[in-house]
Amino acid sequence: MQHSSDIASESNHQVTTYPNVKLQHNELLRRSIIEAAASIMRESGPEAVTIRKVAEKMECPTKVIYNLFGSKEGLAKELFLEGCKLLANTFRAVPEQAELKQYLLELGQAYWRFSKDYTSYYMVMFGGAFSEFKPEEESLQAIGTALQQVTVIISNAMEEGFINEEDPLLVVNLVWASLHGVIHLYLGGHIQNEETAKVLYDKALLNVIRTFFRDNR
């Protein structure tokens, strides 16, 4: 005979419905496919990522991937969004600095490390690695979120009178464009020596920050 406490305990147990189980299964499968595509990308570069190769790595029919992502473009979008998360995490890992200019310099160095540690993701995000994929609103918002920490610091510098500009996004984009230019030239093989590229990057980073900061100490 069951005790009333046992009956109450069993009645409080929530049953996971079939739709919820299916939803969890699809999310796990979706995550696994993205990880498989990222693995191929890390091993052989973005150009090696195809629906067929991802399906082979997952040991599943290509139809499964098409059903979840629609196309290679849909898969590329997920890799783009994953790269945005990695960039945001890279920035968040930078210790906060009391001096705003030094903080920006540290974030600039973190951006260089991101391009080296996650080169394939960088090329998906900023190098046009997937010709089928063009960033749309959601992807652009993800980039904005990744750069939010930089935007906040520049906004604070404006409020404290260190930067004589009115639009923080203008400053962010000008700094970003300058740094991206050096990285893109290096990754594209136009600057073949990494040490040379790093020297140019450091000079570009310092010069662009000095251009905006009124206090050039």
C-alpha positions in Angstrom: 0.0 0.0 0.0 1.4 3.4 -1.0 1.7 6.1 1.7 0.1 9.4 1.0 3.5 11.1 1.0 4.6 8.8 -1.9 1.5 9.6 -3.8 2.1 13.3 -3.3 5.7 12.9 -4.4 4.6 11.1 -7.6 1.9 13.6 -8.4 4.5 16.5 -8.2 6.7 14.8 -10.8 6.3 16.6 -14.2 6.0 14.5 -17.3 8.0 15.6 -20.3 5.7 15.7 -23.2 6.6 14.4 -26.7 6.7 17.9 -28.2 9.2 19.0 -25.5 11.3 15.9 -26.0 11.3 16.5 -29.8 12.2 20.2 -29.2 15.1 19.2 -27.0 16.3 16.6 -29.5 16.2 19.1 -32.4 18.2 21.6 -30.3 20.8 19.0 -29.4 21.0 17.9 -33.0 21.3 21.5 -34.2 24.1 22.2 -31.7 26.0 19.0 -32.8 25.7 19.9 -36.5 27.1 23.4 -35.8 30.0 21.9 -33.8 30.7 19.4 -36.7 30.8 22.3 -39.2 33.1 24.3 -36.9 35.4 21.3 -36.6 35.7 20.9 -40.3 36.3 24.7 -40.6 39.1 24.6 -38.0 40.7 21.6 -39.6 40.5 22.6 -43.3 39.2 26.2 -43.5 35.7 27.6 -44.3 35.9 26.6 -48.0 35.9 22.9 -46.9 32.5 23.3 -45.1 29.8 21.7 -47.3 26.4 20.1 -46.4 27.7 16.8 -47.7 30.9 16.9 -45.6 29.1 17.9 -42.5 26.6 15.1 -43.0 29.4 12.7 -43.4 31.0 13.8 -40.1 27.6 13.6 -38.4 26.9 10.2 -40.1 23.5 11.4 -41.1 21.6 12.1 -44.4 22.1 15.5 -45.9 18.3 15.9 -45.6 18.6 16.2 -41.8 20.8 19.3 -42.2 18.7 20.8 -44.9 15.6 20.3 -42.7 17.2 22.2 -39.7 19.2 24.9 -41.6 17.5 25.2 -45.0 20.8 25.6 -46.9 24.5 26.1 -46.6 23.7 29.8 -46.1 21.7 28.9 -43.0 24.6 26.9 -41.6 27.0 29.7 -42.4 24.8 32.1 -40.4 25.0 29.9 -37.4 28.8 29.8 -37.6 28.7 33.6 -38.0 26.6 33.9 -34.8 28.9 31.5 -33.0 31.9 33.7 -33.9 30.1 36.7 -32.5 29.7 34.9 -29.2 33.4 34.0 -29.2 34.4 37.6 -29.9 32.2 38.9 -27.1 33.7 36.3 -24.7 37.2 37.4 -25.8 36.4 41.0 -25.0 34.8 40.1 -21.7 38.0 38.2 -20.6 40.0 41.5 -20.7 40.5 42.9 -17.2 38.8 46.2 -16.7 41.3 49.2 -16.7 40.8 52.4 -14.8 42.4 54.4 -17.6 40.0 54.3 -20.6 42.7 54.7 -23.2 44.7 51.7 -21.8 41.5 49.7 -21.6 40.9 50.3 -25.4 44.5 49.3 -26.1 44.0 46.0 -24.2 40.7 45.4 -26.1 42.6 46.1 -29.3 45.1 43.4 -28.4 42.3 41.0 -27.6 40.9 41.6 -31.1 44.2 40.6 -32.6 44.3 37.4 -30.5 40.8 36.6 -31.6 41.8 36.8 -35.3 44.7 34.4 -34.5 42.9 32.0 -32.2 39.7 31.8 -34.3 40.9 32.6 -37.8 38.2 30.6 -39.5 35.5 32.3 -37.5 37.1 35.7 -38.3 37.0 34.9 -42.0 33.3 33.9 -41.8 32.5 37.1 -39.9 34.6 39.6 -41.8 36.4 37.9 -44.7 33.5 36.7 -46.9 34.5 33.1 -46.4 31.0 31.9 -47.5 30.0 33.6 -50.7 26.4 32.4 -50.1 26.1 34.3 -46.9 25.4 38.0 -46.5 24.9 39.3 -43.0 21.3 40.5 -42.4 19.7 42.2 -39.4 20.1 39.5 -36.8 23.8 38.9 -37.8 24.6 42.6 -37.7 22.9 42.9 -34.3 25.1 40.1 -33.0 28.2 42.0 -34.2 26.9 45.1 -32.4 26.5 43.0 -29.2 30.0 41.7 -29.5 31.4 45.2 -29.9 29.2 46.6 -27.1 32.0 46.7 -24.6 34.1 48.8 -26.9 31.1 51.1 -27.6 30.5 51.6 -23.8 34.2 52.5 -23.2 34.2 55.1 -26.0 30.9 56.5 -24.8 32.4 56.9 -21.3 35.5 58.6 -22.8 33.2 61.1 -24.6 31.3 61.8 -21.4 34.6 62.5 -19.5 35.8 64.8 -22.3 38.6 62.6 -23.6 37.1 62.2 -27.1 35.8 65.2 -28.9 33.1 63.4 -31.0 29.4 63.1 -30.7 28.7 59.7 -32.2 30.3 56.7 -30.4 29.4 54.3 -33.2 31.3 56.5 -35.7 34.5 56.2 -33.5 33.9 52.4 -33.0 33.6 51.8 -36.7 36.7 54.0 -37.6 38.8 52.1 -35.0 37.4 48.8 -36.1 38.0 49.5 -39.8 41.7 50.5 -39.2 42.4 47.3 -37.2 40.5 45.1 -39.5 42.5 46.4 -42.5 45.8 45.2 -41.1 44.4 41.8 -40.1 42.7 41.3 -43.4 45.9 42.1 -45.3 47.8 39.6 -43.2 45.2 36.8 -43.4 44.9 37.4 -47.1 48.7 36.8 -47.6 49.5 40.5 -48.5 51.7 40.7 -45.4 53.5 37.4 -45.2 55.4 37.9 -42.0 53.4 37.7 -38.8 55.9 39.7 -36.9 55.7 42.5 -39.5 51.9 42.4 -39.4 51.9 42.6 -35.6 54.1 45.7 -35.6 51.8 47.4 -38.2 48.8 46.4 -36.1 50.2 47.8 -32.9 51.1 51.1 -34.6 47.7 51.3 -36.2 46.0 50.6 -32.9 48.0 53.2 -31.0 47.7 55.8 -33.8 43.9 55.5 -34.2 43.3 55.8 -30.4 45.6 58.8 -30.2 43.7 60.4 -33.0 40.5 60.5 -31.0 41.8 60.9 -27.4 42.5 64.6 -26.5 44.7 63.4 -23.7 47.7 62.0 -25.7 49.9 61.2 -22.7 
